[in-house]
Amino acid sequence: MRAILIGSVGSSKVVLEEIIKVNFPIDMVYSLDEKYSTNVSGYEPIHELAEANNIPYRKFRKINDAEHVKEIQEISPDYIFVIGLSQLVKKDIISAAKKGVIGFHPTALPKYRGRAALVWQILLGVTDAKCSLFFIDEGIDSGDIIGQERYSIKETDYVINVMNNSREALRTLSNKVLPQIMNESIQPKSQNEEEATYLLKRTPEDGEINWSKPISDIYRLIRATSKPFPGAFSDYDGESKTIFWRAECLENSKYVGVPGQIANITDEYIDIVCIDGLLRVQEIETINDVKFIVGHKFK
């Protein structure tokens, strides 16, 4: 058996670690070059792990470049693992795998196919989640499912917690699936298209806080877009962009103000009036050097 792994983030590293642990045959690792990782949230230089374990590797900028496609075709792998890659893999690479290309998605496919899955699940209030290993086809996360593993999302979890939970589920799932691939005992199941739902692309601008929304929605947005993502934000006094990294929801029986107005400031936190509560922000970042003042507003 011959296999290739292509990846760029923490989930890529998890699968490579399990590949090494179970002695799965791996012929080449393609790792996103660190020079082009600036906009990749949660980047991992998996070539370092490959090198430490004497596994051949290549760094890439665009995996679909002709030189990489040619090399992959020459390797003629049985399986290609595409794990944690934001680039779409073209047909030339997919067709190079004799038995299939295996992908990872941190949802219970066929639900929540598509983009920004961790962020969207927090925003949607999902608590009982699954990660999936599946065969990649020409659709959007639509190939046959090889296996799934449950993980939970708590109402106080930030996206980094959910990311870690999904990766631990992936580790467990990989430990089950990789031996099955080696002994050819996997039993892929087709997805029910009638149950499919799709998550659309999100951009950093989607993190802007709307202070007219319930405090629970604002809190979810902060948790969903926090580090390593760009963060929920609002303009202070209409001028300085402010990023909210960490907060909590409190009842408000003390302050009367308009949504987005600062009610109280201490060395540890800032309290902001919302329509149905008080948002206590413990970690905040300003783009410009500004001084917060009680009574002033986020817009």
C-alpha positions, 0 to 999 in steps of 0.5 A: 500500500502507498499513501500521501498526506496533504495538510497545513493545520492541527488536524493534519498533525493529528492524523500524521501522528496517528499514521506514525503510531499505527505504522501506516505506510506513508510515502510522502507528506505535503506540508504548506510552506510556513512562508505562506501560512500568514492567513491560515488559522492554526497553522502547523508545520507538519513537515517538521514531524515528517522529518523527525520520523524520516518520512519524505516531505515537500513544502508547497504554496499551491498543491495543484501546481504542476510539479506537485501533481506530477510527483503525486501521479508518479508516486501512484498512491492507493490513498491520499489523505487531504486533512486540514487544507483550505485549498480545493484539490483538483481532479488531477490529484483526486484521480491519482489515488487508486482507492480514494482521497480521504478528507476530514470534516468536523461535523456530522455529515451530511449535516453542515457541509462547507465552510467555517464549520466550527464557527458556525456550529457555535453560532447555531448552538450545536452541542452534540457534534461529530467529526467525519472521515470520508472519501472526497469526490467532486462535490462539497463534503459529499463523499461516502463516510468512512467513520464518525466520532462524537464530541461535545460543544459546551455553551461556554466553549470558545472556538479553540476549545471546540477545535481541540475537542474535534481534534481529539475525536479525530485522533480516536477516529483515526486510531480506529479507521487507519488499521481498517484501511490497512486490512481492507475492512472499511465499509464506507456508507453513502450520505443521505442527500435529503439530510444535507445542509450547507455552511457558507463562507464567513469573512472577518467582517462577519465578526462585527457585533450588532448591539441590538441583538440579544446578549446570548447572540453576542456572546456566541459570536465572541466565542465562535470567532475568538483566537485563533480566528480574527475575533468579534469586533465593534467600533469604539466611539465610531472610530477605533476598532476594538476586538473582543476576545473573552467575555461573559453574560451577566444579569443587569439590574443596576445600569440603564443605558443604550445597547453598546454603552460602557457601564463600568470599567475596572482593571480586570474588565469592562461592562457593556449594556446589552438589550437583555443583560450586561456583557462583561469583557475580560480580554479586549484589544484595540487597534489604536491606543484609546482610553475607554470611558464610562458612558461612551459607546461601541457602535 
